[in-house]
Amino acid sequence: MAKVLKDALENLPVSQKTAFILSKYEELNQKQIAAIMNNSEGAVEQLIFRAKNNLQKQLSGRKNF
């Protein structure tokens, strides 16, 4: 299962992947991520939202998810 998620993360655009990992794995808030990525908080929110949607689309056909 971890490999499937890792593969799905690798298919994300770099900015979405970065924002998602910083949010979910590093547990940073949007303000912190925005500072790291030199983006607005709104842009970070959109990147995380799009990453979640893209991951859901990729994983929806998987029986293990």
N, CA, C, O and CB atoms as a CASP TS submission, in Angstrom:
PFRMAT TS
TARGET T0000
AUTHOR 0000-0000-0000
METHOD Language model
MODEL 1
PARENT N/A
ATOM      1  N   MET     1       0.820  -1.188   0.000  1.00  0.00           N
ATOM      2  CA  MET     1       0.000   0.000   0.000  1.00  0.00           C
ATOM      3  C   MET     1       0.867   1.255   0.000  1.00  0.00           C
ATOM      4  O   MET     1       0.534   2.217  -0.692  1.00  0.00           O
ATOM      5  CB  MET     1      -0.935  -0.004   1.200  1.00  0.00           C
ATOM      6  N   ALA     2       1.949   1.280   0.739  1.00  0.00           N
ATOM      7  CA  ALA     2       2.821   2.450   0.786  1.00  0.00           C
ATOM      8  C   ALA     2       3.443   2.724  -0.576  1.00  0.00           C
ATOM      9  O   ALA     2       3.619   3.882  -0.952  1.00  0.00           O
ATOM     10  CB  ALA     2       3.917   2.258   1.834  1.00  0.00           C
ATOM     11  N   LYS     3       3.780   1.671  -1.321  1.00  0.00           N
ATOM     12  CA  LYS     3       4.360   1.853  -2.653  1.00  0.00           C
ATOM     13  C   LYS     3       3.354   2.490  -3.598  1.00  0.00           C
ATOM     14  O   LYS     3       3.715   3.335  -4.417  1.00  0.00           O
ATOM     15  CB  LYS     3       4.838   0.512  -3.220  1.00  0.00           C
ATOM     16  N   VAL     4       2.108   2.093  -3.488  1.00  0.00           N
ATOM     17  CA  VAL     4       1.062   2.654  -4.340  1.00  0.00           C
ATOM     18  C   VAL     4       0.932   4.154  -4.080  1.00  0.00           C
ATOM     19  O   VAL     4       0.839   4.943  -5.020  1.00  0.00           O
ATOM     20  CB  VAL     4      -0.291   1.939  -4.092  1.00  0.00           C
ATOM     21  N   LEU     5       0.927   4.544  -2.813  1.00  0.00           N
ATOM     22  CA  LEU     5       0.833   5.959  -2.467  1.00  0.00           C
ATOM     23  C   LEU     5       2.078   6.712  -2.921  1.00  0.00           C
ATOM     24  O   LEU     5       1.977   7.822  -3.442  1.00  0.00           O
ATOM     25  CB  LEU     5       0.632   6.131  -0.958  1.00  0.00           C
ATOM     26  N   LYS     6       3.234   6.123  -2.729  1.00  0.00           N
ATOM     27  CA  LYS     6       4.481   6.766  -3.164  1.00  0.00           C
ATOM     28  C   LYS     6       4.474   6.986  -4.673  1.00  0.00           C
ATOM     29  O   LYS     6       4.864   8.052  -5.151  1.00  0.00           O
ATOM     30  CB  LYS     6       5.703   5.914  -2.759  1.00  0.00           C
ATOM     31  N   ASP     7       4.032   5.981  -5.418  1.00  0.00           N
ATOM     32  CA  ASP     7       3.949   6.111  -6.873  1.00  0.00           C
ATOM     33  C   ASP     7       2.972   7.218  -7.271  1.00  0.00           C
ATOM     34  O   ASP     7       3.245   7.996  -8.185  1.00  0.00           O
ATOM     35  CB  ASP     7       3.521   4.776  -7.505  1.00  0.00           C
ATOM     36  N   ALA     8       1.838   7.282  -6.582  1.00  0.00           N
ATOM     37  CA  ALA     8       0.848   8.319  -6.870  1.00  0.00           C
ATOM     38  C   ALA     8       1.417   9.706  -6.574  1.00  0.00           C
ATOM     39  O   ALA     8       1.198  10.642  -7.342  1.00  0.00           O
ATOM     40  CB  ALA     8      -0.434   8.082  -6.050  1.00  0.00           C
ATOM     41  N   LEU     9       2.137   9.841  -5.474  1.00  0.00           N
ATOM     42  CA  LEU     9       2.766  11.122  -5.140  1.00  0.00           C
ATOM     43  C   LEU     9       3.779  11.535  -6.201  1.00  0.00           C
ATOM     44  O   LEU     9       3.888  12.714  -6.536  1.00  0.00           O
ATOM     45  CB  LEU     9       3.447  11.041  -3.771  1.00  0.00           C
ATOM     46  N   GLU    10       4.517  10.566  -6.726  1.00  0.00           N
ATOM     47  CA  GLU    10       5.526  10.862  -7.749  1.00  0.00           C
ATOM     48  C   GLU    10       4.899  11.395  -9.035  1.00  0.00           C
ATOM     49  O   GLU    10       5.558  12.093  -9.806  1.00  0.00           O
ATOM     50  CB  GLU    10       6.343   9.612  -8.056  1.00  0.00           C
ATOM     51  N   ASN    11       3.627  11.068  -9.267  1.00  0.00           N
ATOM     52  CA  ASN    11       2.942  11.523 -10.474  1.00  0.00           C
ATOM     53  C   ASN    11       2.376  12.933 -10.355  1.00  0.00           C
ATOM     54  O   ASN    11       1.920  13.500 -11.348  1.00  0.00           O
ATOM     55  CB  ASN    11       1.835  10.573 -10.811  1.00  0.00           C
ATOM     56  N   LEU    12       2.399  13.502  -9.161  1.00  0.00           N
ATOM     57  CA  LEU    12       1.891  14.858  -8.973  1.00  0.00           C
ATOM     58  C   LEU    12       2.882  15.886  -9.514  1.00  0.00           C
ATOM     59  O   LEU    12       4.088  15.639  -9.536  1.00  0.00           O
ATOM     60  CB  LEU    12       1.606  15.125  -7.485  1.00  0.00           C
ATOM     61  N   PRO    13       2.371  17.040  -9.950  1.00  0.00           N
ATOM     62  CA  PRO    13       3.286  18.142 -10.270  1.00  0.00           C
ATOM     63  C   PRO    13       4.116  18.490  -9.026  1.00  0.00           C
ATOM     64  O   PRO    13       3.648  18.334  -7.898  1.00  0.00           O
ATOM     65  CB  PRO    13       2.493  19.397 -10.778  1.00  0.00           C
ATOM     66  N   VAL    14       5.319  18.951  -9.238  1.00  0.00           N
ATOM     67  CA  VAL    14       6.257  19.190  -8.137  1.00  0.00           C
ATOM     68  C   VAL    14       5.673  20.115  -7.070  1.00  0.00           C
ATOM     69  O   VAL    14       5.820  19.847  -5.878  1.00  0.00           O
ATOM     70  CB  VAL    14       7.550  19.782  -8.675  1.00  0.00           C
ATOM     71  N   SER    15       5.024  21.182  -7.477  1.00  0.00           N
ATOM     72  CA  SER    15       4.494  22.127  -6.487  1.00  0.00           C
ATOM     73  C   SER    15       3.390  21.497  -5.640  1.00  0.00           C
ATOM     74  O   SER    15       3.325  21.740  -4.435  1.00  0.00           O
ATOM     75  CB  SER    15       3.959  23.380  -7.184  1.00  0.00           C
ATOM     76  N   GLN    16       2.525  20.694  -6.252  1.00  0.00           N
ATOM     77  CA  GLN    16       1.474  20.002  -5.502  1.00  0.00           C
ATOM     78  C   GLN    16       2.082  18.985  -4.547  1.00  0.00           C
ATOM     79  O   GLN    16       1.685  18.890  -3.385  1.00  0.00           O
ATOM     80  CB  GLN    16       0.487  19.308  -6.462  1.00  0.00           C
ATOM     81  N   LYS    17       3.034  18.239  -5.041  1.00  0.00           N
ATOM     82  CA  LYS    17       3.697  17.220  -4.222  1.00  0.00           C
ATOM     83  C   LYS    17       4.376  17.864  -3.015  1.00  0.00           C
ATOM     84  O   LYS    17       4.247  17.374  -1.893  1.00  0.00           O
ATOM     85  CB  LYS    17       4.731  16.435  -5.060  1.00  0.00           C
ATOM     86  N   THR    18       5.090  18.948  -3.242  1.00  0.00           N
ATOM     87  CA  THR    18       5.799  19.634  -2.164  1.00  0.00           C
ATOM     88  C   THR    18       4.828  20.144  -1.105  1.00  0.00           C
ATOM     89  O   THR    18       5.027  19.915   0.087  1.00  0.00           O
ATOM     90  CB  THR    18       6.624  20.796  -2.722  1.00  0.00           C
ATOM     91  N   ALA    19       3.782  20.831  -1.540  1.00  0.00           N
ATOM     92  CA  ALA    19       2.803  21.377  -0.597  1.00  0.00           C
ATOM     93  C   ALA    19       2.115  20.264   0.188  1.00  0.00           C
ATOM     94  O   ALA    19       1.911  20.387   1.396  1.00  0.00           O
ATOM     95  CB  ALA    19       1.758  22.220  -1.340  1.00  0.00           C
ATOM     96  N   PHE    20       1.761  19.187  -0.491  1.00  0.00           N
ATOM     97  CA  PHE    20       1.077  18.069   0.167  1.00  0.00           C
ATOM     98  C   PHE    20       1.981  17.415   1.212  1.00  0.00           C
ATOM     99  O   PHE    20       1.547  17.158   2.335  1.00  0.00           O
ATOM    100  CB  PHE    20       0.629  17.025  -0.875  1.00  0.00           C
ATOM    101  N   ILE    21       3.216  17.150   0.851  1.00  0.00           N
ATOM    102  CA  ILE    21       4.148  16.501   1.779  1.00  0.00           C
ATOM    103  C   ILE    21       4.425  17.393   2.986  1.00  0.00           C
ATOM    104  O   ILE    21       4.452  16.914   4.120  1.00  0.00           O
ATOM    105  CB  ILE    21       5.466  16.156   1.064  1.00  0.00           C
ATOM    106  N   LEU    22       4.630  18.676   2.749  1.00  0.00           N
ATOM    107  CA  LEU    22       4.873  19.587   3.870  1.00  0.00           C
ATOM    108  C   LEU    22       3.660  19.658   4.795  1.00  0.00           C
ATOM    109  O   LEU    22       3.803  19.789   6.011  1.00  0.00           O
ATOM    110  CB  LEU    22       5.220  20.990   3.352  1.00  0.00           C
ATOM    111  N   SER    23       2.480  19.570   4.216  1.00  0.00           N
ATOM    112  CA  SER    23       1.251  19.640   5.010  1.00  0.00           C
ATOM    113  C   SER    23       0.975  18.353   5.774  1.00  0.00           C
ATOM    114  O   SER    23       0.731  18.386   6.980  1.00  0.00           O
ATOM    115  CB  SER    23       0.076  19.956   4.116  1.00  0.00           C
ATOM    116  N   LYS    24       1.011  17.238   5.091  1.00  0.00           N
ATOM    117  CA  LYS    24       0.564  15.977   5.687  1.00  0.00           C
ATOM    118  C   LYS    24       1.662  15.212   6.417  1.00  0.00           C
ATOM    119  O   LYS    24       1.403  14.581   7.441  1.00  0.00           O
ATOM    120  CB  LYS    24      -0.014  15.104   4.624  1.00  0.00           C
ATOM    121  N   TYR    25       2.877  15.262   5.901  1.00  0.00           N
ATOM    122  CA  TYR    25       3.956  14.488   6.517  1.00  0.00           C
ATOM    123  C   TYR    25       4.795  15.320   7.487  1.00  0.00           C
ATOM    124  O   TYR    25       5.212  14.830   8.536  1.00  0.00           O
ATOM    125  CB  TYR    25       4.851  13.907   5.441  1.00  0.00           C
ATOM    126  N   GLU    26       5.036  16.571   7.127  1.00  0.00           N
ATOM    127  CA  GLU    26       5.829  17.448   7.996  1.00  0.00           C
ATOM    128  C   GLU    26       4.944  18.225   8.968  1.00  0.00           C
ATOM    129  O   GLU    26       5.440  18.872   9.890  1.00  0.00           O
ATOM    130  CB  GLU    26       6.655  18.422   7.154  1.00  0.00           C
ATOM    131  N   GLU    27       3.628  18.155   8.753  1.00  0.00           N
ATOM    132  CA  GLU    27       2.625  18.786   9.618  1.00  0.00           C
ATOM    133  C   GLU    27       2.827  20.293   9.776  1.00  0.00           C
ATOM    134  O   GLU    27       2.651  20.843  10.863  1.00  0.00           O
ATOM    135  CB  GLU    27       2.648  18.136  10.980  1.00  0.00           C
ATOM    136  N   LEU    28       3.195  20.948   8.683  1.00  0.00           N
ATOM    137  CA  LEU    28       3.321  22.401   8.692  1.00  0.00           C
ATOM    138  C   LEU    28       1.975  23.018   8.332  1.00  0.00           C
ATOM    139  O   LEU    28       1.176  22.406   7.622  1.00  0.00           O
ATOM    140  CB  LEU    28       4.427  22.873   7.706  1.00  0.00           C
ATOM    141  N   ASN    29       1.724  24.230   8.824  1.00  0.00           N
ATOM    142  CA  ASN    29       0.482  24.904   8.449  1.00  0.00           C
ATOM    143  C   ASN    29       0.688  25.668   7.140  1.00  0.00           C
ATOM    144  O   ASN    29       1.807  25.785   6.641  1.00  0.00           O
ATOM    145  CB  ASN    29       0.014  25.866   9.579  1.00  0.00           C
ATOM    146  N   GLN    30      -0.407  26.182   6.600  1.00  0.00           N
ATOM    147  CA  GLN    30      -0.344  26.833   5.293  1.00  0.00           C
ATOM    148  C   GLN    30       0.555  28.066   5.296  1.00  0.00           C
ATOM    149  O   GLN    30       1.224  28.351   4.303  1.00  0.00           O
ATOM    150  CB  GLN    30      -1.734  27.221   4.843  1.00  0.00           C
ATOM    151  N   LYS    31       0.572  28.787   6.392  1.00  0.00           N
ATOM    152  CA  LYS    31       1.432  29.973   6.481  1.00  0.00           C
ATOM    153  C   LYS    31       2.905  29.570   6.396  1.00  0.00           C
ATOM    154  O   LYS    31       3.687  30.219   5.701  1.00  0.00           O
ATOM    155  CB  LYS    31       1.161  30.744   7.797  1.00  0.00           C
ATOM    156  N   GLN    32       3.281  28.511   7.098  1.00  0.00           N
ATOM    157  CA  GLN    32       4.665  28.031   7.068  1.00  0.00           C
ATOM    158  C   GLN    32       5.033  27.525   5.673  1.00  0.00           C
ATOM    159  O   GLN    32       6.123  27.801   5.172  1.00  0.00           O
ATOM    160  CB  GLN    32       4.870  26.913   8.111  1.00  0.00           C
ATOM    161  N   ILE    33       4.126  26.792   5.059  1.00  0.00           N
ATOM    162  CA  ILE    33       4.374  26.258   3.719  1.00  0.00           C
ATOM    163  C   ILE    33       4.510  27.400   2.719  1.00  0.00           C
ATOM    164  O   ILE    33       5.379  27.367   1.847  1.00  0.00           O
ATOM    165  CB  ILE    33       3.238  25.298   3.291  1.00  0.00           C
ATOM    166  N   ALA    34       3.656  28.404   2.845  1.00  0.00           N
ATOM    167  CA  ALA    34       3.715  29.558   1.949  1.00  0.00           C
ATOM    168  C   ALA    34       5.080  30.245   2.036  1.00  0.00           C
ATOM    169  O   ALA    34       5.643  30.647   1.017  1.00  0.00           O
ATOM    170  CB  ALA    34       2.595  30.558   2.288  1.00  0.00           C
ATOM    171  N   ALA    35       5.601  30.375   3.240  1.00  0.00           N
ATOM    172  CA  ALA    35       6.912  31.004   3.419  1.00  0.00           C
ATOM    173  C   ALA    35       8.012  30.161   2.782  1.00  0.00           C
ATOM    174  O   ALA    35       8.910  30.699   2.134  1.00  0.00           O
ATOM    175  CB  ALA    35       7.207  31.216   4.913  1.00  0.00           C
ATOM    176  N   ILE    36       7.947  28.853   2.962  1.00  0.00           N
ATOM    177  CA  ILE    36       8.957  27.956   2.392  1.00  0.00           C
ATOM    178  C   ILE    36       8.911  27.974   0.867  1.00  0.00           C
ATOM    179  O   ILE    36       9.948  28.004   0.204  1.00  0.00           O
ATOM    180  CB  ILE    36       8.751  26.524   2.905  1.00  0.00           C
ATOM    181  N   MET    37       7.694  27.956   0.321  1.00  0.00           N
ATOM    182  CA  MET    37       7.523  27.863  -1.128  1.00  0.00           C
ATOM    183  C   MET    37       7.480  29.228  -1.815  1.00  0.00           C
ATOM    184  O   MET    37       7.372  29.314  -3.038  1.00  0.00           O
ATOM    185  CB  MET    37       6.259  27.104  -1.442  1.00  0.00           C
ATOM    186  N   ASN    38       7.567  30.297  -1.014  1.00  0.00           N
ATOM    187  CA  ASN    38       7.499  31.656  -1.552  1.00  0.00           C
ATOM    188  C   ASN    38       6.211  31.866  -2.352  1.00  0.00           C
ATOM    189  O   ASN    38       6.231  32.382  -3.469  1.00  0.00           O
ATOM    190  CB  ASN    38       8.723  31.942  -2.437  1.00  0.00           C
ATOM    191  N   ASN    39       5.098  31.453  -1.753  1.00  0.00           N
ATOM    192  CA  ASN    39       3.768  31.570  -2.341  1.00  0.00           C
ATOM    193  C   ASN    39       2.835  32.199  -1.325  1.00  0.00           C
ATOM    194  O   ASN    39       3.174  32.340  -0.151  1.00  0.00           O
ATOM    195  CB  ASN    39       3.232  30.190  -2.801  1.00  0.00           C
ATOM    196  N   SER    40       1.654  32.574  -1.794  1.00  0.00           N
ATOM    197  CA  SER    40       0.629  33.054  -0.866  1.00  0.00           C
ATOM    198  C   SER    40      -0.032  31.861  -0.177  1.00  0.00           C
ATOM    199  O   SER    40       0.060  30.727  -0.648  1.00  0.00           O
ATOM    200  CB  SER    40      -0.432  33.917  -1.609  1.00  0.00           C
ATOM    201  N   GLU    41      -0.694  32.132   0.936  1.00  0.00           N
ATOM    202  CA  GLU    41      -1.412  31.065   1.632  1.00  0.00           C
ATOM    203  C   GLU    41      -2.535  30.513   0.762  1.00  0.00           C
ATOM    204  O   GLU    41      -2.818  29.315   0.798  1.00  0.00           O
ATOM    205  CB  GLU    41      -1.977  31.575   2.965  1.00  0.00           C
ATOM    206  N   GLY    42      -3.171  31.376  -0.014  1.00  0.00           N
ATOM    207  CA  GLY    42      -4.232  30.934  -0.921  1.00  0.00           C
ATOM    208  C   GLY    42      -3.710  29.983  -1.981  1.00  0.00           C
ATOM    209  O   GLY    42      -4.366  28.999  -2.322  1.00  0.00           O
ATOM    210  N   ALA    43      -2.524  30.280  -2.503  1.00  0.00           N
ATOM    211  CA  ALA    43      -1.924  29.404  -3.510  1.00  0.00           C
ATOM    212  C   ALA    43      -1.596  28.044  -2.908  1.00  0.00           C
ATOM    213  O   ALA    43      -1.793  27.010  -3.548  1.00  0.00           O
ATOM    214  CB  ALA    43      -0.655  30.046  -4.099  1.00  0.00           C
ATOM    215  N   VAL    44      -1.100  28.049  -1.685  1.00  0.00           N
ATOM    216  CA  VAL    44      -0.782  26.792  -0.998  1.00  0.00           C
ATOM    217  C   VAL    44      -2.052  25.984  -0.768  1.00  0.00           C
ATOM    218  O   VAL    44      -2.066  24.769  -0.967  1.00  0.00           O
ATOM    219  CB  VAL    44      -0.069  27.065   0.348  1.00  0.00           C
ATOM    220  N   GLU    45      -3.108  26.655  -0.353  1.00  0.00           N
ATOM    221  CA  GLU    45      -4.391  25.972  -0.139  1.00  0.00           C
ATOM    222  C   GLU    45      -4.851  25.289  -1.427  1.00  0.00           C
ATOM    223  O   GLU    45      -5.310  24.147  -1.398  1.00  0.00           O
ATOM    224  CB  GLU    45      -5.468  26.975   0.351  1.00  0.00           C
ATOM    225  N   GLN    46      -4.728  25.987  -2.554  1.00  0.00           N
ATOM    226  CA  GLN    46      -5.118  25.412  -3.842  1.00  0.00           C
ATOM    227  C   GLN    46      -4.220  24.241  -4.232  1.00  0.00           C
ATOM    228  O   GLN    46      -4.707  23.237  -4.752  1.00  0.00           O
ATOM    229  CB  GLN    46      -5.077  26.480  -4.929  1.00  0.00           C
ATOM    230  N   LEU    47      -2.936  24.356  -3.992  1.00  0.00           N
ATOM    231  CA  LEU    47      -2.009  23.268  -4.317  1.00  0.00           C
ATOM    232  C   LEU    47      -2.347  22.004  -3.534  1.00  0.00           C
ATOM    233  O   LEU    47      -2.341  20.905  -4.089  1.00  0.00           O
ATOM    234  CB  LEU    47      -0.564  23.692  -4.029  1.00  0.00           C
ATOM    235  N   ILE    48      -2.639  22.158  -2.256  1.00  0.00           N
ATOM    236  CA  ILE    48      -2.992  21.003  -1.422  1.00  0.00           C
ATOM    237  C   ILE    48      -4.316  20.410  -1.879  1.00  0.00           C
ATOM    238  O   ILE    48      -4.453  19.189  -1.964  1.00  0.00           O
ATOM    239  CB  ILE    48      -3.072  21.404   0.070  1.00  0.00           C
ATOM    240  N   PHE    49      -5.288  21.262  -2.174  1.00  0.00           N
ATOM    241  CA  PHE    49      -6.593  20.806  -2.657  1.00  0.00           C
ATOM    242  C   PHE    49      -6.439  20.018  -3.957  1.00  0.00           C
ATOM    243  O   PHE    49      -7.014  18.941  -4.110  1.00  0.00           O
ATOM    244  CB  PHE    49      -7.540  22.004  -2.868  1.00  0.00           C
ATOM    245  N   ARG    50      -5.665  20.560  -4.884  1.00  0.00           N
ATOM    246  CA  ARG    50      -5.457  19.881  -6.173  1.00  0.00           C
ATOM    247  C   ARG    50      -4.687  18.576  -5.997  1.00  0.00           C
ATOM    248  O   ARG    50      -4.972  17.585  -6.669  1.00  0.00           O
ATOM    249  CB  ARG    50      -4.706  20.800  -7.148  1.00  0.00           C
ATOM    250  N   ALA    51      -3.719  18.579  -5.099  1.00  0.00           N
ATOM    251  CA  ALA    51      -2.962  17.350  -4.831  1.00  0.00           C
ATOM    252  C   ALA    51      -3.889  16.260  -4.307  1.00  0.00           C
ATOM    253  O   ALA    51      -3.815  15.113  -4.749  1.00  0.00           O
ATOM    254  CB  ALA    51      -1.827  17.618  -3.817  1.00  0.00           C
ATOM    255  N   LYS    52      -4.763  16.617  -3.363  1.00  0.00           N
ATOM    256  CA  LYS    52      -5.714  15.637  -2.819  1.00  0.00           C
ATOM    257  C   LYS    52      -6.621  15.098  -3.915  1.00  0.00           C
ATOM    258  O   LYS    52      -6.867  13.894  -3.990  1.00  0.00           O
ATOM    259  CB  LYS    52      -6.561  16.267  -1.698  1.00  0.00           C
ATOM    260  N   ASN    53      -7.119  15.993  -4.767  1.00  0.00           N
ATOM    261  CA  ASN    53      -7.988  15.552  -5.863  1.00  0.00           C
ATOM    262  C   ASN    53      -7.251  14.632  -6.824  1.00  0.00           C
ATOM    263  O   ASN    53      -7.784  13.601  -7.234  1.00  0.00           O
ATOM    264  CB  ASN    53      -8.540  16.756  -6.622  1.00  0.00           C
ATOM    265  N   ASN    54      -6.035  15.001  -7.180  1.00  0.00           N
ATOM    266  CA  ASN    54      -5.250  14.169  -8.096  1.00  0.00           C
ATOM    267  C   ASN    54      -4.931  12.811  -7.486  1.00  0.00           C
ATOM    268  O   ASN    54      -4.992  11.791  -8.173  1.00  0.00           O
ATOM    269  CB  ASN    54      -3.956  14.880  -8.481  1.00  0.00           C
ATOM    270  N   LEU    55      -4.594  12.790  -6.216  1.00  0.00           N
ATOM    271  CA  LEU    55      -4.319  11.515  -5.543  1.00  0.00           C
ATOM    272  C   LEU    55      -5.571  10.653  -5.492  1.00  0.00           C
ATOM    273  O   LEU    55      -5.509   9.444  -5.715  1.00  0.00           O
ATOM    274  CB  LEU    55      -3.785  11.757  -4.120  1.00  0.00           C
ATOM    275  N   GLN    56      -6.697  11.273  -5.201  1.00  0.00           N
ATOM    276  CA  GLN    56      -7.954  10.526  -5.143  1.00  0.00           C
ATOM    277  C   GLN    56      -8.276   9.914  -6.504  1.00  0.00           C
ATOM    278  O   GLN    56      -8.709   8.764  -6.580  1.00  0.00           O
ATOM    279  CB  GLN    56      -9.107  11.441  -4.683  1.00  0.00           C
ATOM    280  N   LYS    57      -8.067  10.671  -7.571  1.00  0.00           N
ATOM    281  CA  LYS    57      -8.317  10.150  -8.919  1.00  0.00           C
ATOM    282  C   LYS    57      -7.397   8.968  -9.223  1.00  0.00           C
ATOM    283  O   LYS    57      -7.834   7.959  -9.776  1.00  0.00           O
ATOM    284  CB  LYS    57      -8.119  11.259  -9.972  1.00  0.00           C
ATOM    285  N   GLN    58      -6.129   9.101  -8.858  1.00  0.00           N
ATOM    286  CA  GLN    58      -5.164   8.037  -9.130  1.00  0.00           C
ATOM    287  C   GLN    58      -5.455   6.777  -8.325  1.00  0.00           C
ATOM    288  O   GLN    58      -5.272   5.662  -8.814  1.00  0.00           O
ATOM    289  CB  GLN    58      -3.760   8.521  -8.830  1.00  0.00           C
ATOM    290  N   LEU    59      -5.908   6.960  -7.091  1.00  0.00           N
ATOM    291  CA  LEU    59      -6.088   5.822  -6.191  1.00  0.00           C
ATOM    292  C   LEU    59      -7.499   5.245  -6.210  1.00  0.00           C
ATOM    293  O   LEU    59      -7.735   4.183  -5.634  1.00  0.00           O
ATOM    294  CB  LEU    59      -5.744   6.231  -4.794  1.00  0.00           C
ATOM    295  N   SER    60      -8.432   5.917  -6.856  1.00  0.00           N
ATOM    296  CA  SER    60      -9.829   5.475  -6.816  1.00  0.00           C
ATOM    297  C   SER    60     -10.038   4.112  -7.466  1.00  0.00           C
ATOM    298  O   SER    60     -10.959   3.389  -7.087  1.00  0.00           O
ATOM    299  CB  SER    60     -10.709   6.496  -7.500  1.00  0.00           C
ATOM    300  N   GLY    61      -9.216   3.751  -8.419  1.00  0.00           N
ATOM    301  CA  GLY    61      -9.353   2.455  -9.072  1.00  0.00           C
ATOM    302  C   GLY    61      -8.651   1.324  -8.352  1.00  0.00           C
ATOM    303  O   GLY    61      -8.735   0.171  -8.775  1.00  0.00           O
ATOM    304  N   ARG    62      -7.970   1.636  -7.284  1.00  0.00           N
ATOM    305  CA  ARG    62      -7.217   0.627  -6.526  1.00  0.00           C
ATOM    306  C   ARG    62      -8.113  -0.063  -5.515  1.00  0.00           C
ATOM    307  O   ARG    62      -8.882   0.600  -4.819  1.00  0.00           O
ATOM    308  CB  ARG    62      -6.016   1.266  -5.812  1.00  0.00           C
ATOM    309  N   LYS    63      -8.029  -1.369  -5.423  1.00  0.00           N
ATOM    310  CA  LYS    63      -8.838  -2.119  -4.467  1.00  0.00           C
ATOM    311  C   LYS    63      -8.345  -1.923  -3.037  1.00  0.00           C
ATOM    312  O   LYS    63      -9.132  -2.014  -2.095  1.00  0.00           O
ATOM    313  CB  LYS    63      -8.830  -3.600  -4.820  1.00  0.00           C
ATOM    314  N   ASN    64      -7.054  -1.655  -2.863  1.00  0.00           N
ATOM    315  CA  ASN    64      -6.484  -1.504  -1.524  1.00  0.00           C
ATOM    316  C   ASN    64      -6.780  -0.148  -0.910  1.00  0.00           C
ATOM    317  O   ASN    64      -6.503   0.073   0.269  1.00  0.00           O
ATOM    318  CB  ASN    64      -4.995  -1.717  -1.573  1.00  0.00           C
ATOM    319  N   PHE    65      -7.337   0.757  -1.692  1.00  0.00           N
ATOM    320  CA  PHE    65      -7.617   2.091  -1.167  1.00  0.00           C
ATOM    321  C   PHE    65      -9.071   2.282  -1.157  1.00  0.00           C
ATOM    322  O   PHE    65      -9.552   3.341  -0.752  1.00  0.00           O
ATOM    323  CB  PHE    65      -6.939   3.190  -1.973  1.00  0.00           C
TER
END
